[in-house]
Structures are given as structure tokens and as C-alpha cells.
Amino acid sequence: MTPHKNRERKAGRVRRAVVAGAVALTLSAGGATAWALDRFVVRHVAISDVSAYEASQTGTGGSGTKAETTTDSTSTTAVATDTSYVSDSSNINISTVTTGTGDSTVTYYVADVVLEDATTLQSAFAEDSFGENITETTSAIAEANNAVFAINGDYYGFRDTGIVIRNGVVFRDEGARQGLAFYTDGTVKVYDETATTAEQLLADGVWNTLSFGPSLLEDGEVAEGIEDVEVDTNFGNHSIQGEQPRTAVGIIDGNHLVFVVVDGRSPGYSAGVTMTGLAEIMQSLGASTAYNLDGGGSSTMYFNGGLVNNPLGENKERGTSDILYIAK
């Protein structure tokens, strides 16, 4: 065989290998696309009527159901203003804080909340359904549940891990990260999901859990390493660093909570904050424990019929899978 023909044969093998590799890559990409669509876009409904499901679980744990506590709260006489709401079951005060100047301006919203009973703080799912990739705006979920106050939750439906207990009912038991547990006695604790089970938490009196994080404060001090936390190991939701819109809940005392929504990505109005910056805000408000929730375009506070904050500086909410709320 001549050197020329030998080179041609080698070139042919290289071309065939390149073509084969390209086909394999295309098939792989197609499979990856189909998987990603199914995992992060296609709705997967596990429970289509959560209200009925919760009612059916009465007596299995917790101290009541969403239907029961909502009925109780609507029987009270409430006094509302543009920034406050006082009833027999809750006292809510909303304030706005702006710091910095120019592109370094940060604007955030604080809800100081005192509850008569811990179970007044409830959870609701988008479209009253439990599953993956089911979304509605915070406002829409709030209005469907007769809420006077609401914030976005942990966007549980983006992932298939995490312990999900809502209104005293277990929906998922897949411990994966640092969670937050609200107890019926008014205490709130950060815990390791991988070291317990949903049933044990329920037996211990847990009313709601959140699975996002990280914990921001420990005994009133800024937690270490919070700038390096990865909430998930799945595609699209790894790091949560940098100046971002944020949502957090803090605990000042038994049944005394503080909720914060920081707007961001809007130079001149609000740049957002780092995780450490969020922790310092919670610390300044007197919280001893604080926990980070889903942020970005999901960061939303709702009060008495309307948006409190200005998501992404566009007054446009992004859909989310769940909220924490207080009913009228």
C-alpha cells in the first residue's frame, strides 16, 4: 500500500469516527433534552386535591388541618391598614427599608409577625396540587387561600428531594439537606434532614417544614460557610452566590417571626444582597435563627390583596410551587 493510500485510509477512519461521534452526541443531547424537559418542565401531579388529602389525614399528626385553621381565622374581627393587620390570631406589621445609593442601593421589605397559635402560619401549593413543576404566582396561591399575608416558600416542586411536611401532613420523606421545622408549640428549628424521618418529625410536633437553606444565623451569629452552599446537585440550581433577590424567615421568639424579601437585579432600585448580607439583615432585626428560602424571581411578599415588593424591578411575579401564608 502506498503512503498516499495509507493516509487516505487513516483519514477515512478519522472521518467515520467524527461522524459517529457527532451522531452519538446528537442522540445524547436529544436524550438529555427529553430528560430535562420531563424533570424540570413537564407537570407531574402526585396529589391533585391537596385540601381534600389534608382533610383525610386529620388525626394522623399535627394539630389540625388547613381547612380547620382557616375557618377559625375567618371568624375573628380584624383591623387592617396599608401596612398592618391585627386580628385575634395574628399581628402583622410591614415595613420598607432602603440602604445605600446609586447602583449599590438595596431595598427590602420586612414583615414582623406575632401569632396567637403557631398553626396560624400555613402552607399552600400551587393549584392545590402536590408534585413537580406545578406553579402559580405567590399572589394567585395567596388569593386562592384567602390569605392576608404570604411569601414564596422553598419551591419544593423544582426538586424531588427534601422532607415536605405541610399543615401537619407528610407529603415527601427524602432527606437531603439542612431543613427548617416549625413546631405546633411555636418553636422553630434548623435540622439535618438526613438524620431523621418525616414520621419522626410529625410525632415530635412539627407543623411545617421547608427544604432549601442554608441556615443564616446560629444563636444570633452569622453561620459559617454560607457563601459556598449548593442547595441541590441537580441541573440548574447549584450555587446561590452573589448579590441576588432573597427571601428569608427569622425567629425572634416563640410565635414571633420575621419575614424578609430583598429585591434585586435592579440597579438604582435594589441590587440584591449576598447570603452574608441577608444574614446580617436578619441579625439586625433581632432574629436568633434565620433560614434562606427560594430567591431570584421567586422572591415575593404579598399583603392584603397586592404585591408588597417589586420582583426584579418589573412588578412581575415568577411562578412558584408553594407559599407560607396567614389567612384572613
Backbone hydrogen bonds in HBPLUS format (Angstrom, degrees):
<---DONOR---> <-ACCEPTOR-->    atom                        ^
c    i                          cat <-CA-CA->   ^        H-A-AA   ^      H-
h    n   atom  resd res      DA  || num        DHA   H-A  angle D-A-AA Bond
n    s   type  num  typ     dist DA aas  dist angle  dist       angle   num
A0006-ASN N   A0002-THR O   2.95 MM   4  6.19 158.6  1.99 155.0 161.9     1
A0007-ARG N   A0003-PRO O   2.98 MM   4  6.17 152.9  2.05 143.0 149.5     2
A0008-GLU N   A0004-HIS O   3.02 MM   4  6.37 150.0  2.11 143.6 152.3     3
A0009-ARG N   A0005-LYS O   2.89 MM   4  6.21 159.6  1.93 153.8 158.0     4
A0010-LYS N   A0006-ASN O   3.00 MM   4  6.24 161.7  2.04 147.6 152.9     5
A0011-ALA N   A0007-ARG O   2.81 MM   4  6.02 154.9  1.87 145.1 152.9     6
A0012-GLY N   A0008-GLU O   2.78 MM   4  6.04 150.1  1.86 146.9 155.7     7
A0013-ARG N   A0009-ARG O   2.93 MM   4  6.26 157.6  1.98 149.9 155.1     8
A0014-VAL N   A0010-LYS O   2.94 MM   4  6.23 153.2  2.01 146.3 154.1     9
A0015-ARG N   A0011-ALA O   2.87 MM   4  6.17 157.8  1.92 149.2 155.0    10
A0016-ARG N   A0012-GLY O   2.88 MM   4  6.15 163.9  1.91 153.6 157.6    11
A0017-ALA N   A0013-ARG O   2.91 MM   4  6.06 151.7  1.99 141.6 149.9    12
A0018-VAL N   A0014-VAL O   2.86 MM   4  6.11 153.4  1.93 147.9 155.5    13
A0019-VAL N   A0015-ARG O   2.85 MM   4  6.14 163.6  1.88 153.6 157.6    14
A0020-ALA N   A0016-ARG O   2.85 MM   4  5.99 165.3  1.87 147.3 151.9    15
A0021-GLY N   A0017-ALA O   2.82 MM   4  5.96 154.5  1.88 142.9 150.6    16
A0022-ALA N   A0018-VAL O   2.84 MM   4  6.08 151.5  1.92 146.8 154.9    17
A0023-VAL N   A0019-VAL O   2.89 MM   4  6.20 158.9  1.93 154.1 159.3    18
A0024-ALA N   A0020-ALA O   2.91 MM   4  6.13 163.8  1.93 149.3 154.1    19
A0025-LEU N   A0021-GLY O   2.85 MM   4  6.01 152.8  1.92 144.2 152.2    20
A0026-THR N   A0022-ALA O   2.85 MM   4  6.10 154.4  1.92 146.3 153.4    21
A0027-LEU N   A0023-VAL O   2.87 MM   4  6.15 165.8  1.89 155.6 159.1    22
A0028-SER N   A0024-ALA O   2.80 MM   4  5.93 155.4  1.86 143.4 151.4    23
A0029-ALA N   A0025-LEU O   2.73 MM   4  5.92 158.5  1.78 147.9 154.0    24
A0030-GLY N   A0026-THR O   2.81 MM   4  6.03 157.1  1.86 148.2 154.9    25
A0031-GLY N   A0027-LEU O   2.86 MM   4  6.11 158.5  1.91 147.7 153.4    26
A0032-ALA N   A0028-SER O   2.82 MM   4  6.05 156.3  1.88 148.9 156.1    27
A0033-THR N   A0029-ALA O   2.80 MM   4  6.00 152.3  1.87 147.3 155.0    28
A0034-ALA N   A0030-GLY O   2.94 MM   4  6.20 162.8  1.97 150.0 154.2    29
A0035-TRP N   A0031-GLY O   2.89 MM   4  6.08 159.3  1.93 147.7 153.9    30
A0036-ALA N   A0032-ALA O   2.82 MM   4  5.99 162.4  1.85 148.3 153.3    31
A0037-LEU N   A0033-THR O   2.88 MM   4  6.09 161.8  1.91 152.4 157.2    32
A0038-ASP N   A0034-ALA O   3.00 MM   4  6.17 162.5  2.03 146.7 151.7    33
A0039-ARG N   A0035-TRP O   2.79 MM   4  5.95 154.5  1.85 150.3 158.3    34
A0040-PHE N   A0036-ALA O   2.80 MM   4  5.73 160.0  1.84 151.9 156.0    35
A0041-VAL N   A0037-LEU O   2.89 MM   4  4.89 142.8  2.02 131.8 136.8    36
A0042-VAL N   A0037-LEU O   2.80 MM   5  6.03 163.2  1.83 158.3 161.8    37
A0044-HIS N   A0132-GLU O   2.93 MM  88  5.04 162.8  1.96 150.2 151.1    38
A0132-GLU N   A0044-HIS O   2.88 MM  88  5.04 143.8  2.01 138.5 146.2    39
A0046-ALA N   A0130-PHE O   2.77 MM  84  5.67 150.7  1.85 146.8 156.8    40
A0047-ILE N   A0130-PHE O   3.04 MM  83  4.97 160.6  2.08 141.5 143.1    41
A0130-PHE N   A0047-ILE O   2.80 MM  83  4.97 157.0  1.85 144.5 152.2    42
A0053-TYR N   A0049-ASP O   3.02 MM   4  6.29 157.1  2.08 148.2 155.6    43
A0050-VAL N   A0128-ASP O   2.87 MM  78  5.33 176.3  1.87 145.3 146.3    44
A0054-GLU N   A0050-VAL O   2.76 MM   4  5.97 165.1  1.78 161.2 163.3    45
A0055-ALA N   A0051-SER O   3.06 MM   4  6.24 158.6  2.11 143.3 149.3    46
A0056-SER N   A0052-ALA O   2.96 MM   4  6.19 145.0  2.09 143.1 152.7    47
A0056-SER N   A0053-TYR O   3.12 MM   3  5.07 120.2  2.50  92.6 107.6    48
A0057-GLN N   A0053-TYR O   3.18 MM   4  6.43 124.5  2.50 138.0 152.0    49
A0057-GLN N   A0054-GLU O   3.02 MM   3  5.11 141.1  2.17  99.2 110.9    50
A0058-THR N   A0055-ALA O   3.38 MM   3  5.54 169.7  2.39 107.8 109.5    51
A0060-THR N   A0057-GLN O   2.92 MM   3  5.58 156.7  1.97 147.8 148.4    52
A0069-THR N   A0065-THR O   3.06 MM   4  6.34 170.7  2.07 161.5 162.4    53
A0070-THR N   A0066-LYS O   2.92 MM   4  5.97 157.9  1.97 152.8 159.0    54
A0071-THR N   A0067-ALA O   3.06 MM   4  6.17 158.1  2.11 143.6 149.4    55
A0072-ASP N   A0068-GLU O   3.07 MM   4  6.36 157.6  2.12 148.1 154.1    56
A0073-SER N   A0069-THR O   3.07 MM   4  6.24 159.0  2.11 145.1 150.0    57
A0074-THR N   A0070-THR O   3.11 MM   4  6.32 146.7  2.22 149.5 157.1    58
A0075-SER N   A0072-ASP O   3.25 MM   3  5.62 153.5  2.32 106.5 114.2    59
A0076-THR N   A0073-SER O   3.37 MM   3  5.75 168.9  2.38 111.5 114.0    60
A0079-VAL N   A0086-VAL O   2.80 MM   7  5.24 156.0  1.86 148.9 156.8    61
A0086-VAL N   A0079-VAL O   2.89 MM   7  5.24 158.5  1.93 146.7 153.9    62
A0081-THR N   A0084-SER O   2.85 MM   3  5.09 163.6  1.88 142.1 143.7    63
A0094-ILE N   A0083-THR O   2.74 MM  11  4.90 169.2  1.75 154.2 155.0    64
A0085-TYR N   A0092-ILE O   2.88 MM   7  5.04 145.2  2.00 144.8 148.2    65
A0092-ILE N   A0085-TYR O   2.78 MM   7  5.04 168.3  1.79 155.0 159.1    66
A0087-SER N   A0090-SER O   2.85 MM   3  5.32 160.1  1.89 165.0 168.4    67
A0116-GLU N   A0089-SER O   2.87 MM  27  4.87 164.5  1.89 138.6 136.1    68
A0091-ASN N   A0114-VAL O   2.86 MM  23  5.12 145.2  1.98 150.1 158.8    69
A0114-VAL N   A0091-ASN O   2.95 MM  23  5.12 158.3  2.00 143.9 151.0    70
A0093-ASN N   A0112-ASP O   2.97 MM  19  5.20 152.2  2.05 143.7 152.4    71
A0112-ASP N   A0093-ASN O   2.86 MM  19  5.20 160.1  1.90 157.0 156.3    72
A0095-SER N   A0110-VAL O   2.87 MM  15  5.22 153.3  1.94 148.3 156.2    73
A0110-VAL N   A0095-SER O   2.88 MM  15  5.22 168.1  1.90 152.6 156.6    74
A0097-VAL N   A0108-TYR O   2.86 MM  11  5.39 169.9  1.87 166.9 167.6    75
A0108-TYR N   A0097-VAL O   2.88 MM  11  5.39 164.2  1.90 157.6 163.0    76
A0099-THR N   A0106-VAL O   2.90 MM   7  5.31 160.8  1.94 152.5 158.8    77
A0106-VAL N   A0099-THR O   2.85 MM   7  5.31 159.6  1.90 148.8 152.7    78
A0104-SER N   A0101-THR O   2.96 MM   3  5.39 140.2  2.12 141.6 140.3    79
A0105-THR N   A0102-GLY O   3.14 MM   3  5.56 164.0  2.16 116.5 118.1    80
A0271-ALA N   A0105-THR O   2.78 MM 166  6.08 148.3  1.88 156.6 164.4    81
A0263-ASP N   A0107-THR O   3.15 MM 156  6.03 158.1  2.20 163.7 169.0    82
A0109-TYR N   A0261-VAL O   2.86 MM 152  5.29 160.4  1.90 146.9 152.9    83
A0261-VAL N   A0109-TYR O   3.01 MM 152  5.29 155.5  2.07 145.9 153.6    84
A0111-ALA N   A0259-PHE O   2.83 MM 148  5.05 159.1  1.87 150.9 155.8    85
A0259-PHE N   A0111-ALA O   2.93 MM 148  5.05 161.5  1.96 141.5 147.1    86
A0113-VAL N   A0257-LEU O   2.87 MM 144  5.15 174.7  1.87 156.2 156.1    87
A0257-LEU N   A0113-VAL O   2.78 MM 144  5.15 154.1  1.85 159.5 163.7    88
A0115-LEU N   A0255-ASN O   2.87 MM 140  5.19 163.1  1.90 153.6 159.2    89
A0120-THR N   A0117-ASP O   3.00 MM   3  5.68 163.9  2.03 122.5 126.0    90
A0121-LEU N   A0118-ALA O   3.25 MM   3  6.10 159.5  2.30 120.2 123.5    91
A0122-GLN N   A0325-TYR O   2.88 MM 203  5.34 169.3  1.89 165.9 164.0    92
A0325-TYR N   A0122-GLN O   2.81 MM 203  5.34 159.9  1.85 143.7 148.7    93
A0124-ALA N   A0323-ILE O   3.15 MM 199  5.51 152.0  2.23 140.9 145.5    94
A0323-ILE N   A0124-ALA O   2.97 MM 199  5.51 151.4  2.05 154.5 161.9    95
A0128-ASP N   A0125-PHE O   3.07 MM   3  5.07 149.5  2.17 131.1 125.0    96
A0126-ALA N   A0321-SER O   3.00 MM 195  5.11 159.2  2.04 126.6 126.3    97
A0129-SER N   A0126-ALA O   3.09 MM   3  6.11 159.7  2.13 130.5 132.1    98
A0133-ASN N   A0157-GLY O   3.09 MM  24  5.39 154.4  2.16 121.1 128.1    99
A0136-GLU N   A0320-THR O   3.00 MM 184  5.53 154.1  2.07 151.2 153.7   100
A0320-THR N   A0136-GLU O   2.70 MM 184  5.53 166.4  1.72 143.5 141.7   101
A0141-ILE N   A0137-THR O   3.05 MM   4  6.37 166.4  2.07 158.9 161.7   102
A0142-ALA N   A0138-THR O   2.86 MM   4  6.01 160.5  1.89 152.1 158.5   103
A0143-GLU N   A0139-SER O   2.86 MM   4  6.04 164.9  1.88 153.4 156.8   104
A0144-ALA N   A0140-ALA O   3.04 MM   4  6.17 153.3  2.11 144.0 151.2   105
A0145-ASN N   A0142-ALA O   3.07 MM   3  5.25 142.6  2.21 100.9 112.0   106
A0147-ALA N   A0142-ALA O   2.98 MM   5  4.99 168.5  1.99 144.9 145.4   107
A0146-ASN N   A0143-GLU O   3.30 MM   3  5.12 169.2  2.32 105.8 105.6   108
A0328-LYS N   A0146-ASN O   2.95 MM 182  6.17 162.1  1.98 169.7 164.1   109
A0148-VAL N   A0326-ILE O   2.81 MM 178  5.96 162.1  1.84 158.4 162.0   110
A0304-ASN N   A0148-VAL O   2.63 MM 156  4.60 165.5  1.65 140.9 145.0   111
A0149-PHE N   A0326-ILE O   3.36 MM 177  5.29 161.4  2.40 145.2 147.5   112
A0326-ILE N   A0149-PHE O   2.91 MM 177  5.29 153.4  1.98 146.5 149.6   113
A0150-ALA N   A0302-TYR O   3.00 MM 152  5.03 150.2  2.09 140.5 138.4   114
A0302-TYR N   A0150-ALA O   2.82 MM 152  5.03 166.8  1.84 156.6 156.1   115
A0151-ILE N   A0324-LEU O   3.03 MM 173  5.62 152.4  2.11 155.2 163.2   116
A0324-LEU N   A0151-ILE O   3.07 MM 173  5.62 156.5  2.13 153.0 160.3   117
A0152-ASN N   A0300-THR O   3.31 MM 148  5.72 141.6  2.47 146.4 150.5   118
A0153-GLY N   A0322-ASP O   2.93 MM 169  5.26 148.7  2.02 138.3 129.6   119
A0158-PHE N   A0155-TYR O   3.08 MM   3  5.87 171.3  2.09 127.2 128.6   120
A0159-ARG N   A0156-TYR O   3.19 MM   3  5.93 159.1  2.24 119.3 124.4   121
A0162-GLY N   A0174-GLU O   2.57 MM  12  4.92 159.8  1.60 146.8 142.7   122
A0164-VAL N   A0172-ARG O   2.96 MM   8  4.80 161.8  2.00 125.0 130.6   123
A0171-PHE N   A0164-VAL O   2.77 MM   7  5.34 168.2  1.78 172.0 168.9   124
A0172-ARG N   A0164-VAL O   3.21 MM   8  4.80 151.2  2.30 131.8 132.4   125
A0209-THR N   A0165-ILE O   2.83 MM  44  5.22 141.8  1.97 157.9 149.8   126
A0166-ARG N   A0169-VAL O   2.89 MM   3  5.32 153.1  1.97 155.3 154.2   127
A0169-VAL N   A0166-ARG O   3.01 MM   3  5.32 146.7  2.13 108.2 118.1   128
A0168-GLY N   A0207-TRP O   2.82 MM  39  4.44 163.0  1.85 143.0 138.8   129
A0193-GLU N   A0177-ARG O   3.04 MM  16  5.63 158.4  2.09 156.1 160.0   130
A0179-GLY N   A0191-TYR O   2.85 MM  12  5.36 155.0  1.91 158.6 163.1   131
A0191-TYR N   A0179-GLY O   2.93 MM  12  5.36 160.3  1.97 138.7 143.0   132
A0180-LEU N   A0210-LEU O   2.93 MM  30  5.11 156.4  1.99 146.2 150.8   133
A0210-LEU N   A0180-LEU O   2.85 MM  30  5.11 145.7  1.96 144.2 152.6   134
A0181-ALA N   A0189-LYS O   2.80 MM   8  5.29 165.6  1.82 156.1 161.1   135
A0189-LYS N   A0181-ALA O   2.92 MM   8  5.29 156.6  1.97 148.8 154.9   136
A0182-PHE N   A0208-ASN O   2.79 MM  26  5.12 174.1  1.79 161.2 162.6   137
A0207-TRP N   A0182-PHE O   2.63 MM  25  5.59 169.5  1.64 158.8 162.8   138
A0208-ASN N   A0182-PHE O   3.26 MM  26  5.12 157.1  2.31 132.3 138.5   139
A0183-TYR N   A0187-THR O   2.90 MM   4  5.40 173.7  1.91 169.0 167.2   140
A0186-GLY N   A0183-TYR O   3.10 MM   3  5.56 164.6  2.12 115.8 118.7   141
A0184-THR N   A0205-GLY O   2.87 MM  21  5.76 157.4  1.92 167.4 174.2   142
A0255-ASN N   A0186-GLY O   3.36 MM  69  4.79 159.4  2.41 126.6 122.2   143
A0195-ALA N   A0192-ASP O   3.12 MM   3  5.55 162.9  2.15 113.9 119.3   144
A0196-THR N   A0193-GLU O   3.47 MM   3  5.84 168.1  2.49 114.3 114.0   145
A0201-LEU N   A0197-THR O   3.05 MM   4  6.32 162.9  2.08 151.0 155.5   146
A0202-LEU N   A0198-ALA O   2.90 MM   4  6.12 159.9  1.94 150.8 156.4   147
A0203-ALA N   A0199-GLU O   2.93 MM   4  6.13 156.7  1.98 143.8 150.2   148
A0204-ASP N   A0200-GLN O   2.94 MM   4  6.20 135.0  2.15 141.6 154.2   149
A0204-ASP N   A0201-LEU O   3.05 MM   3  5.00 127.5  2.34  93.1 107.5   150
A0206-VAL N   A0201-LEU O   3.04 MM   5  5.50 158.6  2.09 142.0 142.7   151
A0205-GLY N   A0202-LEU O   3.02 MM   3  5.22 159.9  2.06 106.7 112.8   152
A0213-GLY N   A0292-ASN O   2.96 MM  79  4.63 140.4  2.13 164.4 154.8   153
A0292-ASN N   A0214-PRO O   3.10 MM  78  5.61 169.3  2.11 150.0 153.4   154
A0216-LEU N   A0290-ALA O   2.76 MM  74  5.11 165.8  1.77 131.7 135.8   155
A0223-ALA N   A0216-LEU O   2.84 MM   7  5.37 172.8  1.85 136.8 137.6   156
A0218-GLU N   A0221-GLU O   2.78 MM   3  5.23 158.9  1.83 149.2 154.7   157
A0221-GLU N   A0218-GLU O   3.07 MM   3  5.23 166.9  2.09 111.0 114.3   158
A0220-GLY N   A0288-SER O   2.80 MM  68  3.94 150.2  1.88 135.4 126.0   159
A0228-ASP N   A0225-GLY O   3.15 MM   3  5.66 162.5  2.19 115.4 120.9   160
A0244-GLN N   A0273-VAL O   2.98 MM  29  5.34 164.7  2.01 125.0 122.3   161
A0273-VAL N   A0244-GLN O   3.08 MM  29  5.34 154.4  2.15 138.8 131.7   162
A0296-GLY N   A0245-PRO O   3.07 MM  51  4.72 164.1  2.09 124.0 121.2   163
A0246-ARG N   A0262-VAL O   2.95 MM  16  4.97 147.2  2.06 129.4 140.0   164
A0262-VAL N   A0246-ARG O   2.77 MM  16  4.97 162.0  1.80 144.2 150.6   165
A0293-LEU N   A0247-THR O   2.81 MM  46  5.28 170.7  1.82 154.2 151.2   166
A0248-ALA N   A0260-VAL O   2.90 MM  12  5.26 154.0  1.97 151.8 156.9   167
A0260-VAL N   A0248-ALA O   2.92 MM  12  5.26 166.9  1.94 150.8 153.3   168
A0249-VAL N   A0291-TYR O   3.09 MM  42  5.53 156.5  2.15 151.3 157.7   169
A0291-TYR N   A0249-VAL O   2.90 MM  42  5.53 152.0  1.98 154.4 163.7   170
A0250-GLY N   A0258-VAL O   2.69 MM   8  5.00 155.4  1.74 154.8 162.1   171
A0258-VAL N   A0250-GLY O   2.92 MM   8  5.00 154.9  1.99 138.9 139.9   172
A0251-ILE N   A0289-THR O   2.81 MM  38  5.32 156.4  1.86 157.9 161.2   173
A0288-SER N   A0251-ILE O   2.91 MM  37  5.99 166.3  1.93 162.1 158.0   174
A0252-ILE N   A0256-HIS O   2.97 MM   4  5.55 160.5  2.01 155.1 159.7   175
A0253-ASP N   A0256-HIS O   3.31 MM   3  4.93 165.6  2.33 133.1 134.8   176
A0256-HIS N   A0253-ASP O   2.92 MM   3  4.93 162.2  1.96 127.1 124.0   177
A0265-ARG N   A0271-ALA O   3.46 MM   6  5.09 167.8  2.48  98.5  95.2   178
A0266-SER N   A0270-SER O   2.96 MM   4  5.12 152.9  2.04 149.8 151.1   179
A0269-TYR N   A0266-SER O   2.93 MM   3  5.54 156.3  1.98 139.8 147.5   180
A0270-SER N   A0266-SER O   2.73 MM   4  5.12 162.6  1.75 147.4 151.4   181
A0278-LEU N   A0274-THR O   2.93 MM   4  6.24 150.0  2.02 146.4 154.1   182
A0279-ALA N   A0275-MET O   2.98 MM   4  6.27 156.1  2.03 145.8 152.2   183
A0280-GLU N   A0276-THR O   2.92 MM   4  6.20 152.6  2.00 149.1 156.5   184
A0281-ILE N   A0277-GLY O   3.05 MM   4  6.33 144.3  2.18 140.6 149.8   185
A0282-MET N   A0278-LEU O   3.03 MM   4  6.37 163.7  2.06 153.0 156.5   186
A0283-GLN N   A0279-ALA O   2.88 MM   4  6.11 151.1  1.96 145.2 154.1   187
A0284-SER N   A0280-GLU O   2.95 MM   4  6.09 153.6  2.02 141.4 147.8   188
A0285-LEU N   A0281-ILE O   3.17 MM   4  6.46 130.7  2.43 141.4 154.0   189
A0285-LEU N   A0282-MET O   3.22 MM   3  5.18 137.0  2.41  93.9 105.7   190
A0287-ALA N   A0282-MET O   3.21 MM   5  5.72 158.7  2.26 160.7 154.8   191
A0286-GLY N   A0283-GLN O   3.04 MM   3  5.34 161.9  2.08 110.4 115.3   192
A0298-SER N   A0295-GLY O   3.19 MM   3  5.36 147.7  2.30 130.1 126.1   193
A0299-SER N   A0296-GLY O   3.17 MM   3  5.77 157.7  2.22 116.4 121.9   194
A0308-VAL N   A0301-MET O   2.84 MM   7  5.42 167.3  1.85 153.7 149.9   195
A0303-PHE N   A0306-GLY O   2.93 MM   3  5.63 169.3  1.94 167.4 168.3   196
A0306-GLY N   A0303-PHE O   3.25 MM   3  5.63 152.9  2.33 111.6 119.3   197
A0313-GLY N   A0310-ASN O   2.95 MM   3  5.20 161.0  1.98 135.5 131.7   198
A0314-GLU N   A0311-PRO O   2.96 MM   3  5.95 174.2  1.96 132.3 134.0   199
